[in-house]
Amino acid sequence: MSFWSAFPFVRITIFFIGGILWAYYYGPLSYKLVMLGTIVLATSYLILIIIWQRARFYFLNSWLGIIGLSNIFFAGCLCLLNYQGNANSVKLQHQVDDIKAYVAVALEDAIIKEDRLSVTVAIQQAHIQGKWENLTGKVHLLVDKPSAATIQYGEVYMIVGKPHLIAVPRNPEEFNYKRFLSHKHIYYQHQVYLNYIRKITYAPPSSLQAICLRIRKFCKEVLTQHIEGLNERGIALALVLGIKDELNAKVRDAYASAGTMHILAVSGLHVGILYWLLSVLLYRRKKSQTRSKWLGSILICGALWIYAGMTGLTPSVVRATLMFSLVIVARLLGRAGNIYNLLSVSAFILLLINPLLIFSVSFQLSYLAVLGIIYLQPKIYGWFNFKNIVFRQLWLWTSVSLAAQLATTPISLYYFHQFPTYFIFSNWVVVPAAFFIFILGLCVLFTCWWVKLSVYIAWILEYLAGLVNQFVAWISSLPYSVVFDIYIHTQDLLLWYGLIISVLVFLAKRKFWLLWPISSIAVLLSIRTTLAIIQHAHQQGIVFYSIPGHQAVGLLKGRENLLLVDEELYKQDKKFVYHVKSSQVAIGIHKNYSYTFKQASDKATIPLSDWHGITIGVWNQKKFIFLNKSGSYFPDLQQKIYTDFLVIEGNSIQSLKLLLEQFEFKCLIIGASTTKQLDRWLKEEADRLQLNNHSLRQQGALKVFW
């Protein structure tokens, strides 16, 4: 019997995922062609099965496996193509420009983001060319709101205006919001004022979802009434119900720095706590009768799904609940021997429903963490055998943290570029505390009718949450609590997981030849890292960033960067982090100095001067000029001014003819602070005059290295 024969569904899921990835990255594939291939392979498989059963040709076993898995691979391709083909938003592409107003239903409760409401809506009708037409498609709606405004699931609104295609990222390594939303079949965005929308009626697309969200709203109101402290309430809502709206940025950053952010995302940990608690209550006897086991399993399974409903059926909770439900069913059927098959079944079911879940960060992290805990935790726990129950419990938590961290570190660095150094110590306190906060939160919800008792429980919960917040804040304030600015490429991510898997296989098999792949991958990673360090140490260049309505230019030398920005952008850290930070991490910048143009000029940081709306600077023998104000030009010049980069900002220039009389340049840059219409006119004129030009608004950031 081969190794893989014990993991049939693991193989099936791997090939199914392979088909999804192939169709996604190497498409577009013909739906009919893939369907034909799937039918041919399925038919061949059935024919070989019939032949094998009659003639017992054992040499056909290999062919059966190859054809069967190939069929699964094609099924993955077909699943993705079918899912993408059903994307309602695609139907908007040819009609969106003619929309004057539309009727849409909210697909979720709105999330409050600073001074805006963010919500996904599904268009039902649109006013096109003087008449209302049925139309389908999803839109990401942003509503500028007064403090009391809100939008709830199932509410139907008439919205004046038309949605716009979501823009692609304009700067290097900037978060690809367009791709993120496209995985949810959302391709359009619309920003409106509150007085441009009007509620018509209430017609939820799903009665079940509406009921679940009402339950969650009720639970939120109960916890809000019982917990006064804002930070403590935010922790309780996040930990018990998965509602993060009331978590402020400071608390989020502290938990992320301490390596405990995972407890604030309701997922497998929370469902696991509930599963354990119910199991203890319902399976008190080791040898329960069959009828009791069935009844207990049904009750536990039902309770888990009720809790999933209390959280509003969030994807992470549904995923975890499905996993535990499969474990319960497998145990009842006496087939709980292989947890890897159960995990694969749950992943297969979820991907069959939505194949684009494979690109969800939470999906990837949750399955990697669970795999790490299942495989690595028993081995790590076996390193030491403590007789003292306290030390034994501490080592148990440590082994779980180490296993999950080892499995998820490469992909966490890939997405978040930071590593919490004290994660073990923080999890010693936070995970047990989260256990009690979660249980206390549920007790508050289920005893809310008994006011005196629920108030007392809520007081204990609030006090405990406050202590946890203080501990997390202390951990995050320690020196070197977080290693920031770690960047790994996609190739490095694959190599790191290849190295981890190779080491684990070697430790399991103890074969000398298995050291070769370990050594090869380690050498390759070392070479790539060394080359990157050398490249970063010697790099020089200029980056003109594309931030709508703003000016920003990065002057690079080695691993240091001087960022020059306008006065308004200098005050907005969030925009800097969103548009610029990732690009600096990617090119190895360790020291970043941010100044406004005026500050840099006053401090003589670089040769920089401002004269009548014209900013002139020199960086490593490269000259750049920013035209900032209307009428920016030099009168009475005897000869043209030479510059490497000439940047037009705002409405400083309406035509390029005067510009060509005053300046000689290698590259004309149309800045992101120009209006859309002026940007288009200047770009067309520059192309017509055959000038070397670059529009930051249309083409994104411009990087020049030498």
C-alpha positions as CSV (number, residue, x, y, z in Angstrom):
1,M,0.0,0.0,0.0
2,S,1.4,3.4,-1.0
3,F,1.8,6.3,1.4
4,W,-0.9,8.3,-0.4
5,S,-3.5,5.5,-0.2
6,A,-4.2,6.6,3.4
7,F,-5.0,10.1,2.3
8,P,-7.4,9.8,-0.6
9,F,-9.1,13.2,-0.1
10,V,-5.9,15.0,0.5
11,R,-4.8,14.0,-3.1
12,I,-8.2,14.9,-4.5
13,T,-8.1,18.4,-2.8
14,I,-4.5,19.1,-3.9
15,F,-5.3,18.3,-7.6
16,F,-8.6,20.3,-7.3
17,I,-6.7,23.3,-6.0
18,G,-4.1,22.8,-8.8
19,G,-6.9,23.0,-11.4
20,I,-8.3,26.2,-9.8
21,L,-4.8,27.9,-9.8
22,W,-4.1,26.8,-13.4
23,A,-7.4,28.2,-14.6
24,Y,-6.8,31.5,-12.7
25,Y,-3.2,32.2,-13.7
26,Y,-3.1,30.6,-17.1
27,G,-6.6,31.4,-18.4
28,P,-8.7,32.4,-20.1
29,L,-9.5,28.8,-20.9
30,S,-12.3,27.8,-23.1
31,Y,-15.2,26.6,-21.0
32,K,-16.3,24.2,-23.7
33,L,-12.8,22.8,-24.1
34,V,-12.4,22.2,-20.4
35,M,-15.8,20.6,-20.2
36,L,-15.0,18.3,-23.1
37,G,-11.7,17.3,-21.5
38,T,-13.5,16.5,-18.2
39,I,-16.1,14.4,-20.0
40,V,-13.4,12.5,-22.0
41,L,-11.4,11.8,-18.8
42,A,-14.4,10.8,-16.8
43,T,-15.6,8.4,-19.6
44,S,-12.1,6.9,-19.9
45,Y,-12.0,6.4,-16.1
46,L,-15.3,4.6,-16.1
47,I,-14.3,2.4,-19.0
48,L,-11.0,1.4,-17.2
49,I,-12.9,0.7,-14.0
50,I,-15.2,-1.7,-15.9
51,I,-12.2,-3.4,-17.6
52,W,-10.4,-3.7,-14.3
53,Q,-13.4,-5.2,-12.5
54,R,-13.8,-7.9,-15.2
55,A,-10.3,-8.8,-16.1
56,R,-8.3,-7.7,-13.0
57,F,-5.5,-6.1,-15.0
58,Y,-3.5,-4.7,-12.1
59,F,-1.3,-2.7,-14.3
60,L,-4.3,-0.5,-14.9
61,N,-4.2,0.7,-11.3
62,S,-1.6,3.4,-12.1
63,W,-3.6,4.6,-15.1
64,L,-6.7,4.7,-13.0
65,G,-5.0,7.0,-10.5
66,I,-3.5,9.2,-13.2
67,I,-6.7,9.6,-15.1
68,G,-8.8,10.0,-12.0
69,L,-6.6,12.8,-10.6
70,S,-6.4,14.5,-14.0
71,N,-10.2,14.5,-14.0
72,I,-10.2,16.2,-10.6
73,F,-7.7,18.7,-11.9
74,F,-10.0,19.5,-14.9
75,A,-12.9,19.7,-12.4
76,G,-11.0,22.4,-10.5
77,C,-10.6,24.4,-13.8
78,L,-14.2,23.9,-14.6
79,C,-15.4,25.0,-11.2
80,L,-13.5,28.3,-11.4
81,L,-14.6,29.0,-14.9
82,N,-18.2,28.3,-14.0
83,Y,-17.9,30.5,-10.9
84,Q,-16.4,33.3,-12.9
85,G,-19.0,32.9,-15.6
86,N,-21.7,33.5,-13.1
87,A,-20.2,36.8,-11.9
88,N,-23.1,39.2,-12.0
89,S,-20.9,42.2,-12.1
90,V,-19.7,41.4,-15.6
91,K,-23.1,42.3,-16.9
92,L,-22.6,45.9,-15.9
93,Q,-19.6,46.5,-18.2
94,H,-21.5,47.6,-21.3
95,Q,-24.2,49.6,-19.5
96,V,-22.6,51.3,-16.5
97,D,-21.8,54.5,-18.4
98,D,-25.4,55.2,-19.2
99,I,-26.7,54.7,-15.6
100,K,-28.2,57.9,-14.1
101,A,-29.6,56.2,-10.9
102,Y,-30.1,52.6,-9.7
103,V,-31.9,50.6,-7.1
104,A,-29.8,48.2,-5.0
105,V,-30.1,46.0,-1.9
106,A,-27.5,45.9,0.9
107,L,-25.7,42.5,1.1
108,E,-24.3,43.2,4.5
109,D,-24.5,45.5,7.5
110,A,-22.4,48.6,6.7
111,I,-19.0,49.0,8.3
112,I,-18.1,52.3,9.8
113,K,-14.7,53.6,8.4
114,E,-13.9,57.0,9.9
115,D,-16.4,59.4,8.4
116,R,-17.9,56.9,5.9
117,L,-20.1,53.9,5.6
118,S,-18.7,51.0,3.6
119,V,-21.2,48.4,2.3
120,T,-21.6,46.0,-0.6
121,V,-24.9,46.4,-2.6
122,A,-26.4,44.3,-5.4
123,I,-28.0,46.3,-8.2
124,Q,-31.6,45.3,-9.1
125,Q,-32.7,48.0,-11.4
126,A,-31.0,50.9,-13.2
127,H,-32.3,54.1,-14.8
128,I,-30.8,54.0,-18.3
129,Q,-31.7,56.3,-21.2
130,G,-34.9,57.5,-19.6
131,K,-36.3,54.2,-18.4
132,W,-35.8,51.7,-15.7
133,E,-34.3,48.3,-16.7
134,N,-33.6,45.2,-14.7
135,L,-29.8,44.9,-14.1
136,T,-27.6,42.7,-11.8
137,G,-24.2,43.3,-10.4
138,K,-22.4,44.1,-7.2
139,V,-21.1,47.6,-6.2
140,H,-18.9,48.7,-3.3
141,L,-20.7,51.7,-1.9
142,L,-19.0,54.4,0.2
143,V,-21.4,56.9,1.8
144,D,-20.2,60.1,3.5
145,K,-22.4,60.1,6.6
146,P,-23.5,62.0,9.6
147,S,-22.8,60.2,12.9
148,A,-26.2,58.6,13.2
149,A,-26.5,57.1,9.7
150,T,-26.3,53.4,9.0
151,I,-27.2,50.8,6.4
152,Q,-28.4,47.3,7.3
153,Y,-28.6,44.0,5.4
154,G,-31.7,43.7,3.2
155,E,-32.5,47.4,3.0
156,V,-33.2,48.6,-0.5
157,Y,-32.1,52.0,-1.6
158,M,-32.4,54.2,-4.7
159,I,-29.0,55.8,-5.4
160,V,-28.4,58.7,-7.7
161,G,-25.3,58.6,-9.9
162,K,-23.3,55.8,-11.5
163,P,-20.7,53.4,-10.2
164,H,-17.1,53.4,-11.6
165,L,-14.6,50.7,-12.2
166,I,-12.3,50.2,-9.3
167,A,-8.9,51.5,-10.1
168,V,-5.8,49.2,-10.3
169,P,-3.0,50.0,-7.8
170,R,-0.9,53.0,-9.0
171,N,2.2,52.5,-6.9
172,P,4.7,49.7,-6.6
173,E,3.6,46.9,-4.1
174,E,0.5,48.9,-3.2
175,F,-2.4,46.7,-1.9
176,N,-4.4,45.5,-4.9
177,Y,-7.8,46.5,-3.7
178,K,-9.3,45.8,-7.2
179,R,-8.1,42.2,-7.2
180,F,-9.3,41.8,-3.5
181,L,-12.8,42.8,-4.4
182,S,-12.8,41.0,-7.7
183,H,-12.5,37.7,-5.8
184,K,-15.9,38.7,-4.3
185,H,-17.3,39.5,-7.8
186,I,-17.2,43.2,-7.1
187,Y,-15.7,45.3,-9.9
188,Y,-17.4,48.7,-9.3
189,Q,-17.3,51.3,-6.6
190,H,-19.5,54.4,-6.0
191,Q,-18.9,57.2,-3.5
192,V,-21.9,59.3,-2.7
193,Y,-23.2,61.7,-0.1
194,L,-26.0,60.6,2.2
195,N,-28.6,62.9,0.6
196,Y,-28.0,61.1,-2.8
197,I,-29.5,57.8,-1.4
198,R,-33.0,57.1,-0.2
199,K,-34.4,54.0,1.5
200,I,-37.2,52.4,-0.4
201,T,-38.1,49.2,1.4
202,Y,-36.7,46.2,3.2
203,A,-36.3,43.0,1.1
204,P,-33.4,40.8,2.3
205,P,-32.0,38.3,-0.3
206,S,-31.7,35.6,2.3
207,S,-34.1,35.2,5.2
208,L,-31.6,33.1,7.1
209,Q,-28.8,35.7,6.8
210,A,-31.2,38.4,7.9
211,I,-32.2,36.4,11.0
212,C,-28.6,35.7,11.8
213,L,-27.6,39.4,11.5
214,R,-30.6,40.4,13.7
215,I,-29.4,37.9,16.4
216,R,-25.9,39.4,16.1
217,K,-27.3,42.9,16.4
218,F,-29.2,41.9,19.6
219,C,-26.1,40.2,21.1
220,K,-24.1,43.3,20.3
221,E,-26.6,45.5,22.1
222,V,-26.6,43.3,25.1
223,L,-22.8,43.4,25.4
224,T,-22.7,47.1,24.7
225,Q,-25.2,47.8,27.5
226,H,-23.3,45.6,30.0
227,I,-19.7,46.8,29.3
228,E,-18.9,50.5,29.7
229,G,-15.2,50.7,28.9
230,L,-14.7,51.3,25.2
231,N,-11.5,49.3,24.8
232,E,-12.9,46.4,26.9
233,R,-16.2,46.5,25.0
234,G,-14.3,46.4,21.7
235,I,-12.3,43.3,22.8
236,A,-15.5,41.5,24.0
237,L,-17.4,42.2,20.8
238,A,-14.4,41.1,18.6
239,L,-13.7,38.0,20.7
240,V,-17.3,36.8,21.2
241,L,-19.1,38.0,18.0
242,G,-16.3,38.8,15.6
243,I,-17.4,42.5,15.4
244,K,-14.3,44.7,15.1
245,D,-15.9,48.0,14.4
246,E,-15.3,49.3,17.9
247,L,-11.6,48.4,18.1
248,N,-9.5,51.5,17.8
249,A,-6.3,51.5,15.8
250,K,-4.1,51.7,18.9
251,V,-5.5,48.5,20.3
252,R,-5.3,46.7,17.0
253,D,-1.7,47.6,16.6
254,A,-0.9,46.5,20.2
255,Y,-2.4,43.1,19.6
256,A,-0.7,42.7,16.2
257,S,2.7,43.7,17.8
258,A,2.2,41.1,20.6
259,G,1.3,38.4,18.1
260,T,-2.1,37.9,19.5
261,M,-4.3,39.4,16.8
262,H,-5.6,35.9,16.0
263,I,-7.8,35.9,19.1
264,L,-9.7,38.9,17.9
265,A,-10.8,37.1,14.7
266,V,-13.5,34.7,15.6
267,S,-12.4,31.4,14.0
268,G,-11.2,27.9,14.9
269,L,-9.9,28.8,18.4
270,H,-13.3,30.2,19.5
271,V,-15.3,27.4,17.9
272,G,-12.9,24.9,19.4
273,I,-13.4,26.4,22.9
274,L,-17.2,26.0,22.5
275,Y,-16.8,22.5,21.1
276,W,-14.6,21.5,24.1
277,L,-17.0,23.0,26.6
278,L,-20.0,21.3,25.1
279,S,-18.1,18.0,24.9
280,V,-17.2,18.2,28.6
281,L,-20.8,18.9,29.5
282,L,-22.4,16.3,27.3
283,Y,-19.8,13.5,27.3
284,R,-19.1,13.2,31.0
285,R,-19.0,9.4,30.9
286,K,-16.2,7.8,28.9
287,K,-18.5,4.9,27.7
288,S,-21.7,6.5,26.7
289,Q,-24.5,4.6,25.0
290,T,-24.8,4.9,21.3
291,R,-28.1,6.8,21.6
292,S,-26.5,9.3,24.0
293,K,-23.5,9.7,21.6
294,W,-25.9,10.5,18.7
295,L,-28.0,12.9,20.8
296,G,-24.9,14.6,22.2
297,S,-23.3,14.9,18.7
298,I,-26.5,16.4,17.3
299,L,-26.7,18.9,20.2
300,I,-23.1,19.9,19.8
301,C,-23.3,20.3,16.1
302,G,-26.5,22.3,16.4
303,A,-25.0,24.5,19.1
304,L,-21.9,25.2,16.9
305,W,-24.1,26.3,14.0
306,I,-26.3,28.4,16.3
307,Y,-23.1,30.2,17.4
308,A,-22.1,30.6,13.8
309,G,-25.5,32.3,13.2
310,M,-24.8,34.5,16.2
311,T,-21.7,35.8,14.5
312,G,-23.6,36.6,11.3
313,L,-22.3,33.5,9.5
314,T,-18.9,35.1,8.9
315,P,-16.7,33.0,6.6
316,S,-14.1,32.2,9.2
317,V,-16.7,30.9,11.7
318,V,-18.5,28.9,9.0
319,R,-15.2,27.4,7.9
320,A,-14.3,26.4,11.5
321,T,-17.8,25.1,12.2
322,L,-17.8,23.0,9.1
323,M,-14.4,21.4,10.2
324,F,-15.8,20.5,13.6
325,S,-19.0,19.2,12.2
326,L,-17.1,16.9,9.9
327,V,-15.1,15.7,12.9
328,I,-18.3,15.0,14.8
329,V,-19.9,13.1,11.9
330,A,-16.7,11.1,11.3
331,R,-16.5,10.0,14.9
332,L,-20.1,8.9,14.9
333,L,-19.5,6.8,11.8
334,G,-16.3,5.4,13.3
335,R,-14.1,7.0,10.6
336,A,-12.2,9.6,12.6
337,G,-8.8,8.0,12.1
338,N,-7.4,10.5,9.7
339,I,-7.8,14.1,10.5
340,Y,-6.0,15.2,7.3
341,N,-8.8,13.7,5.2
342,L,-11.4,15.5,7.2
343,L,-9.5,18.8,6.8
344,S,-9.3,18.1,3.0
345,V,-13.0,17.4,2.8
346,S,-13.9,20.7,4.5
347,A,-11.5,22.6,2.2
348,F,-12.9,20.8,-0.9
349,I,-16.5,21.6,0.1
350,L,-15.7,25.3,0.6
351,L,-13.7,25.6,-2.6
352,L,-16.5,23.8,-4.5
353,I,-18.9,26.5,-3.4
354,N,-16.4,29.4,-3.9
355,P,-13.1,28.4,-5.6
356,L,-11.8,32.0,-5.2
357,L,-11.5,31.3,-1.4
358,I,-8.1,29.8,-2.2
359,F,-6.9,33.4,-2.5
360,S,-8.4,34.5,0.9
361,V,-5.6,35.3,3.4
362,S,-7.8,34.1,6.3
363,F,-8.5,30.8,4.5
364,Q,-4.8,30.2,3.9
365,L,-3.8,31.1,7.4
366,S,-6.5,29.0,9.1
367,Y,-5.7,25.8,7.2
368,L,-1.9,26.2,7.5
369,A,-2.3,26.9,11.3
370,V,-4.5,23.8,11.8
371,L,-2.2,21.6,9.8
372,G,0.8,22.9,11.8
373,I,-1.0,22.2,15.1
374,I,-2.1,18.7,14.0
375,Y,1.3,17.6,12.7
376,L,3.9,19.6,14.6
377,Q,2.3,20.2,18.0
378,P,2.5,16.5,19.3
379,K,6.2,16.3,18.1
380,I,7.1,19.6,19.8
381,Y,5.2,18.7,23.0
382,G,7.2,15.5,23.2
383,W,10.5,17.3,23.5
384,F,9.9,17.8,27.3
385,N,8.0,15.8,29.8
386,F,7.1,18.0,32.8
387,K,5.6,16.4,35.9
388,N,4.4,19.6,37.3
389,I,0.9,20.4,36.0
390,V,1.5,24.1,35.7
391,F,4.7,23.7,33.6
392,R,3.0,20.9,31.6
393,Q,0.1,23.2,30.8
394,L,2.5,26.1,29.9
395,W,4.5,23.8,27.6
396,L,1.2,22.6,26.0
397,W,0.3,26.2,25.1
398,T,3.9,26.9,24.0
399,S,3.9,23.9,21.7
400,V,0.6,24.9,20.1
401,S,1.9,28.5,19.6
402,L,5.2,27.2,18.1
403,A,3.5,24.8,15.8
404,A,1.0,27.3,14.5
405,Q,3.7,30.0,14.2
406,L,6.1,27.8,12.3
407,A,3.4,26.8,9.8
408,T,2.2,30.4,9.2
409,T,5.3,32.5,9.5
410,P,6.4,32.5,5.8
411,I,2.9,33.5,4.6
412,S,2.5,36.0,7.4
413,L,5.7,37.7,6.4
414,Y,4.6,37.6,2.8
415,Y,1.4,39.5,3.5
416,F,2.2,41.6,6.6
417,H,6.0,42.1,6.5
418,Q,6.4,41.9,10.3
419,F,7.2,39.3,13.0
420,P,6.1,39.5,16.7
421,T,9.2,38.4,18.7
422,Y,7.4,37.8,22.0
423,F,4.5,35.8,20.7
424,I,5.1,32.9,23.0
425,F,5.1,34.9,26.2
426,S,2.0,36.9,25.1
427,N,0.1,33.8,24.2
428,W,0.8,32.3,27.6
429,V,-1.5,34.9,29.1
430,V,-3.7,36.0,26.3
431,V,-5.0,32.6,25.0
432,P,-6.1,31.4,28.5
433,A,-7.6,34.8,29.2
434,A,-9.4,34.7,25.8
435,F,-10.8,31.3,26.9
436,F,-12.5,32.9,30.0
437,I,-13.5,36.1,28.2
438,F,-15.2,34.1,25.5
439,I,-17.1,31.9,28.0
440,L,-18.0,34.9,30.2
441,G,-19.3,36.7,27.1
442,L,-21.5,33.8,26.2
443,C,-22.8,33.7,29.8
444,V,-23.7,37.4,29.6
445,L,-25.7,36.8,26.5
446,F,-27.5,33.8,27.9
447,T,-28.3,35.4,31.3
448,C,-29.2,38.8,30.0
449,W,-32.8,38.2,31.2
450,W,-31.4,37.9,34.8
451,V,-30.1,41.4,35.2
452,K,-28.2,41.1,38.5
453,L,-26.4,38.0,37.4
454,S,-25.5,39.2,33.9
455,V,-24.2,42.5,35.3
456,Y,-21.9,40.7,37.8
457,I,-20.6,38.4,35.0
458,A,-20.1,41.4,32.7
459,W,-18.1,43.2,35.5
460,I,-15.7,40.2,35.7
461,L,-15.5,40.1,31.9
462,E,-14.7,43.8,31.7
463,Y,-12.1,43.7,34.4
464,L,-10.4,40.7,32.8
465,A,-10.5,42.3,29.3
466,G,-8.9,45.4,30.8
467,L,-6.1,43.4,32.4
468,V,-5.5,41.7,29.0
469,N,-5.4,45.0,27.2
470,Q,-2.8,46.3,29.7
471,F,-0.7,43.2,29.4
472,V,-0.8,43.4,25.6
473,A,0.1,47.1,25.6
474,W,3.0,46.3,27.9
475,I,4.3,43.5,25.6
476,S,4.0,45.7,22.5
477,S,5.9,48.5,24.3
478,L,8.9,46.3,25.0
479,P,12.1,46.9,23.0
480,Y,12.2,44.9,19.7
481,S,8.6,43.6,20.3
482,V,8.2,43.6,16.5
483,V,10.6,43.1,13.6
484,F,9.3,45.4,10.9
485,D,9.9,45.7,7.2
486,I,10.5,42.0,6.3
487,Y,9.9,41.4,2.6
488,I,9.8,38.1,0.8
489,H,9.0,37.5,-2.9
490,T,6.5,34.9,-4.0
491,Q,9.4,32.7,-5.1
492,D,10.9,33.0,-1.6
493,L,7.6,32.1,-0.1
494,L,7.5,28.9,-2.1
495,L,11.2,28.1,-1.3
496,W,10.6,28.6,2.5
497,Y,7.7,26.2,2.5
498,G,9.7,23.8,0.4
499,L,12.5,24.0,3.0
500,I,10.1,23.4,5.9
501,I,8.5,20.5,4.2
502,S,11.9,19.0,3.2
503,V,13.1,19.3,6.8
504,L,10.0,17.6,8.1
505,V,10.2,14.8,5.6
506,F,13.9,14.3,6.6
507,L,13.1,14.1,10.3
508,A,10.3,11.6,9.6
509,K,12.2,9.4,7.2
510,R,15.8,9.8,8.4
511,K,17.2,9.2,4.9
512,F,20.6,10.7,4.0
513,W,19.6,11.6,0.4
514,L,16.8,13.8,1.8
515,L,19.5,16.3,2.9
516,W,20.1,17.2,-0.8
517,P,16.8,19.1,-1.3
518,I,17.3,20.8,2.1
519,S,20.8,21.9,1.2
520,S,19.8,23.0,-2.3
521,I,16.9,25.1,-1.2
522,A,18.9,26.6,1.7
523,V,21.7,27.6,-0.8
524,L,19.2,29.0,-3.2
525,L,17.6,31.1,-0.5
526,S,21.0,32.3,0.7
527,I,22.0,33.3,-2.8
528,R,18.7,35.2,-3.4
529,T,19.0,37.0,-0.1
530,T,22.6,38.0,-0.6
531,L,22.0,39.3,-4.1
532,A,19.0,41.3,-2.8
533,I,21.2,42.8,0.0
534,I,23.9,43.8,-2.5
535,Q,21.4,45.3,-4.9
536,H,19.6,47.3,-2.2
537,A,23.0,48.6,-0.8
538,H,24.0,50.1,-4.2
539,Q,20.6,51.3,-5.6
540,Q,20.1,54.9,-6.5
541,G,16.9,56.3,-8.0
542,I,13.8,58.5,-7.9
543,V,10.2,57.4,-7.5
544,F,7.4,59.7,-8.5
545,Y,4.4,58.3,-6.6
546,S,0.8,58.4,-7.8
547,I,-1.4,59.6,-5.0
548,P,-4.5,61.4,-6.3
549,G,-4.6,65.0,-5.4
550,H,-1.1,65.0,-3.9
551,Q,2.6,65.4,-4.6
552,A,5.1,62.7,-3.5
553,V,8.6,61.9,-4.7
554,G,11.0,59.4,-3.1
555,L,14.8,60.0,-3.5
556,L,16.7,56.7,-2.9
557,K,20.3,56.0,-2.1
558,G,21.2,52.6,-0.8
559,R,18.8,51.6,2.0
560,E,17.8,55.2,2.8
561,N,15.0,57.2,1.3
562,L,14.1,60.8,1.4
563,L,10.4,61.3,0.8
564,L,9.2,64.8,-0.2
565,V,5.5,65.4,0.0
566,D,3.0,68.3,0.0
567,E,1.8,69.9,3.2
568,E,-1.5,68.1,3.3
569,L,-0.1,64.6,2.7
570,Y,2.5,65.1,5.3
571,K,-0.2,65.1,8.0
572,Q,-1.9,61.9,6.7
573,D,0.0,58.8,7.9
574,K,-2.6,56.4,6.7
575,K,-2.2,57.5,3.1
576,F,1.6,57.1,3.4
577,V,1.2,53.6,4.7
578,Y,-1.3,52.6,2.1
579,H,0.4,54.1,-1.0
580,V,4.1,54.2,-0.2
581,K,5.2,52.0,2.7
582,S,5.0,48.6,0.9
583,S,7.2,49.8,-2.0
584,Q,9.8,51.0,0.5
585,V,9.8,47.6,2.2
586,A,10.2,45.8,-1.1
587,I,13.3,47.7,-2.1
588,G,14.9,47.3,1.4
589,I,14.6,50.8,2.7
590,H,15.5,50.8,6.4
591,K,15.6,54.5,7.0
592,N,12.9,56.8,5.7
593,Y,13.0,60.6,6.2
594,S,9.8,62.4,5.4
595,Y,9.7,66.1,4.7
596,T,7.5,68.6,3.0
597,F,9.1,70.4,0.1
598,K,9.3,73.5,2.3
599,Q,11.0,71.7,5.2
600,A,13.5,70.1,2.9
601,S,14.3,73.5,1.4
602,D,14.6,75.2,4.8
603,K,16.8,72.5,6.3
604,A,19.0,72.2,3.1
605,T,18.5,68.5,3.2
606,I,19.2,68.4,-0.5
607,P,19.8,71.2,-3.1
608,L,16.2,72.3,-3.3
609,S,14.7,75.8,-3.9
610,D,11.3,77.2,-4.5
611,W,10.7,80.3,-6.6
612,H,7.3,81.6,-7.7
613,G,5.6,78.3,-7.7
614,I,8.5,76.4,-9.2
615,T,10.4,73.8,-7.1
616,I,13.9,73.0,-8.4
617,G,15.9,70.1,-6.9
618,V,19.0,68.0,-7.6
619,W,19.5,64.4,-6.5
620,N,22.6,62.5,-7.4
621,Q,23.3,64.6,-10.4
622,K,19.7,64.3,-11.6
623,K,17.7,67.5,-11.8
624,F,13.9,67.7,-11.3
625,I,11.5,70.7,-11.5
626,F,8.0,70.8,-10.2
627,L,5.6,73.4,-11.7
628,N,3.1,74.0,-8.8
629,K,1.1,77.1,-9.5
630,S,-0.8,78.6,-12.5
631,G,1.5,80.6,-14.6
632,S,4.7,78.8,-13.5
633,Y,7.3,80.0,-16.0
634,F,10.4,82.1,-16.3
635,P,9.9,85.4,-18.2
636,D,12.7,87.0,-20.3
637,L,14.9,83.9,-20.5
638,Q,17.9,84.0,-22.8
639,Q,18.0,80.2,-23.1
640,K,15.9,77.2,-22.1
641,I,16.2,75.6,-18.7
642,Y,17.4,72.0,-18.8
643,T,16.1,69.4,-16.4
644,D,15.9,65.6,-16.4
645,F,12.3,65.5,-15.0
646,L,9.7,68.2,-15.5
647,V,6.6,67.6,-13.3
648,I,3.3,69.4,-13.9
649,E,1.2,69.7,-10.8
650,G,-2.3,71.1,-10.2
651,N,-3.5,73.5,-12.9
652,S,0.0,75.1,-13.4
653,I,0.0,74.5,-17.2
654,Q,-3.0,74.4,-19.6
655,S,-0.9,73.9,-22.8
656,L,2.5,72.5,-23.5
657,K,3.4,75.0,-26.2
658,L,4.6,77.7,-23.7
659,L,6.4,74.9,-21.7
660,L,8.5,73.9,-24.7
661,E,9.6,77.5,-25.1
662,Q,10.9,77.7,-21.6
663,F,12.2,74.2,-20.7
664,E,14.2,71.3,-22.2
665,F,13.6,68.0,-20.5
666,K,14.2,64.3,-20.9
667,C,10.9,63.3,-19.4
668,L,7.6,65.2,-18.9
669,I,5.6,63.9,-15.9
670,I,2.0,64.9,-15.5
671,G,1.4,64.8,-11.7
672,A,-1.4,63.1,-9.8
673,S,-2.6,66.5,-8.4
674,T,-3.9,67.6,-11.8
675,T,-7.6,67.2,-12.6
676,K,-8.7,64.2,-14.6
677,Q,-9.7,66.3,-17.6
678,L,-6.5,68.3,-17.6
679,D,-4.5,65.2,-17.2
680,R,-6.2,63.6,-20.2
681,W,-5.7,66.8,-22.4
682,L,-2.0,67.1,-21.5
683,K,-1.3,63.4,-22.1
684,E,-3.0,63.6,-25.5
685,E,-1.0,66.8,-26.4
686,A,2.3,65.3,-25.2
687,D,1.7,62.1,-27.3
688,R,0.8,64.3,-30.3
689,L,4.0,66.3,-29.9
690,Q,5.9,63.0,-29.5
691,L,7.3,64.0,-26.1
692,N,8.7,61.4,-23.7
693,N,5.9,61.6,-21.1
694,H,4.3,59.8,-18.2
695,S,0.9,60.4,-16.5
696,L,1.0,59.4,-12.9
697,R,-2.8,59.4,-12.8
698,Q,-3.2,57.1,-15.8
699,Q,0.0,55.1,-15.8
700,G,0.8,55.0,-12.1
701,A,4.1,55.7,-10.3
702,L,7.3,56.3,-12.3
703,K,10.5,54.5,-11.0
704,V,13.8,55.6,-12.4
705,F,16.9,53.7,-11.1
706,W,20.5,54.1,-12.2
